[in-house]
Amino acid sequence: MRALLTLAALWCGARGDRARLAGRYCEAERRIQTGLALARRARMCDSMLGVTLLNSLGVICKCQGRHARGARAYHRALRIARRHVRANHPTFAGLYHNMAGLEHARGRHDIAGPLARHGLAIRERALGPEHPDVARDLAALAAILDAQGRSAEAEGMHRRALEIFDRCGRSERREIAYTLGNLAACLHLLGRREEAIEMARQGARLQIRVMGAGHPDAMLSLANLAVVEGSARESWVRPLGLS
């Protein structure tokens, strides 16, 4: 019975992650909560299964703007992980990455920066400097640096992340789209408007192609493009492939 409950919890977690990536956040949370309930029944909440599910719950809470609840999920996941794996395990890199993203969303950049750097250092030691997860960490840290007004430093990180993602090909199209949008914002802050517009257009086109025009992130990319171009007129949407 325990093995079946564990498999069911894993299945719910995977379905929840897929729903989150599709922008269906309420469904995603419901599935993750079901997974946690099954893990409790299997007495597996204090295992690495619990860490995985709590990490997913934290990401969903961030997407929904429920930052305090997301932080509680991450801190609980950290406490459990410390009992099961060594301090330089990639699990911690993922948790620190996500915690940094949540603090960045809260506007607490002085807290987000050290978390992001710590996660990046763990990931580079574990996986090497050219791994796509390292690129994700670089892109996240670069966005935090932008928010701190350190856009010149951030630009190099954005571009290094893009180079790594480009070498990975189609499997990283979603991350390339995010990074192009963040690089556009960085260039905009540096006053390089024409470069920023081109990057924002590329990012928005790719977001729509990969996720669909109705996805929350694709809609945000269009809004960001309008800001970079200096106009919110509907006519700007058409070059992005919408009809």
N, C-alpha and C positions, 0 to 999 in steps of 0.2 A: 504493500500500500504506500509506504513512504517513497519508493522509487517512482510510482505512478504520480503521486502528488508533486514530486520534484519536477518530473517531465512536464506536467501540466503547468506548473509555475513558470518554467522556462519558455514554454509555448506562449503563455500570456505575455511574458516580457518581450518576446520577439514580435508578437503582434502589436503590442503597445508601441514599440520603437518604430515599426512600419507606419502606424497611424500618425505618430508625431512627425515623421519625415514628410508625410503627405499633408501636414497642416491640420489634422483632425485631433486637436489637443484634448478635447473632452473625452473622446473615445480612447485616446492613448492613456489618459490618467485612469480611466475605468479599468482598462485591461491590466495596467501595472498594479493597481490596488488589488485586483483579483489575484494576480500572481503573488503578491505579498501575503494575502490571506491563505493561499494554498501553501506557501512556504512556512507560515506559522503552524498550520496543521501538520506539516511534515517535520516540524521542529528544525527547520533549516534557515530561519531568519538570521541567525547569528553565524551563518556560513558565508562563503563567497557568493552563493546564490543571492543572499540578502544584500550583499554589497552591490551586485549587478542591478537588482531591482530598485534599490534606493537611489543609485546613481541615475537610473532612467527617470525615476520620479522627480529628482532634483532638476533635471533638464526640462521636463514638462512644466514644472512649476515656474521655472525661469521664462519659458515661452508664454506662460499665462500671466506673467507679471506678479506672481505670488512668491516674492523673493525670500521672505522670512521662512516660509514653509520649505522652500527649496534648500535654504541653508541648513535647516535642521536635518533634512534627508541626507545631505552630503556629510555633515559632521557625524551622523550616526554611521554612515557607510565607512568613514575613516576609522572610527573606533573599532568597528568589526574587522576591517582589513588589517589593522595593526596586530590583531591576534592571530592572523593566519599566514601572512606573507612578509617577506623582508622589506625594509624601508625603501630600497631602490627598485622594487617591483614595478613594472609598467602600470599596474592597477592604480598606483598612487599618482602617476603622471596624468592619467585620465581624470582622476578625481580633482587634482589641483587645477588642471585645465578648465574643468567645468565650474569649479568654485570661483576661479578668476573671471570667467565669463559672467557669472551671476553678480559678482561684486562690480564688474564693469557696467552691467545693466542697472545697478543701483546707483551708479555715479561715484562709487567709492574706489577711485582709481589707485590711490596710494596703497590700498589693501590688495587690489587685483594684481598690480604689477609684480610684487614678490611671489605671489601664488603662481602666476604664469611662468615666471623665470624658474621657479623650483620645479614645476612640472616639465618644462623644456629640458632642464639639466638631467632629470631622471630619464626622460625619453631618449635623449641623444646617447647617453651611456648605454642604455639597454638595447636600442635598435639601430644606432648609427645615424650620421647626420643627413642621410638622403632618404630616409623613410617618410612616407606620406603623413604618418602621425606626427612626425617632427615638423613637417610643413604646417600642419594644422595648429600646432603650438606656436610656431613663428607668426602665423597670421593673427592668432588671438593676441599675442603680446604686442604686435604692431598696432592693432586697433586700440589697445590700452595706451600705448605711447602717443598715438594721435590725440586721444582724449586729454592727455597731459600736456599737449602743446609741443611734443617732441616729434614733429612730423618728418623732419629730415632724417632722423634715426629710424623712424618707422618705415620710410619708403624702401630702404634696403632690405628690411625683413619681409615686407610685402612681396618684393620682386624675387627674393630667394625662395619664398614659399611657392610662388607661381612657377618658378623653374622646376622645382621638385614635382609639383602637381602635373605640369606639362609632360614630364618624362613618364608619368604613370598612365597617361592616355585617357581614354573614355571613362575609366572607372572613377576618376576624380573630377568629372565635369561639374558636379554640384559645388565642390570646394573651389574650383577655378572661378565659378560664377561669383561666389561670396567674396573671394579675394580680389577679383577685378573691381567689384563694387567698393570694397574698402580702400583699395589703392586709388580709385577715383576720388574718394573723399579726402584721402591724404594729399593728393596732388592739388585738389581744390583749396585745401588749407594752405598749401605752399604758394598759391597764386598762379599755378600753371593751368589755366582754365581750359585751353584747347585739348591738352593731354587728358585732363580730368573728364571732359565730355566724351572723348573717344573710349576711355576705359569704362565709363559708366554705361555707355551704349552697348559695348561688348558684353559686360556683365549682365545687363538687363535682358538682352537677347538670349543669352545662355540660360539664365534663370527661367525664362518663359519656356524655352525649348525642353529643359530637363524636368521642370516641376509643373508646368501648366500656368496659364495666365491667372487663374483664380487662387493660386497658392499664396498665403500671406507674405512669404519672402519675395515672391515675384512682384506682388503689388508694392511692397516696400521698395524694391529696386527701382520701380517706375517713379515712385515719389522722390527717391534720392536723385534720380536722373533729372527730374524737373527742377530740383533745387540747384544742381550743378549747372544746368543750362540757364537758370535764372528765370524760368517760366513754368507755370503749372497748367498751361493751356493743353487741351486734349489733343491738339494736333501733334504734340511731341510723341504721342504713343505710337503713331503709325509706323515710324521707321523701325520699331522694335519687333515688327512681325505680327502685330495685332490687326484684326480687321473687324 
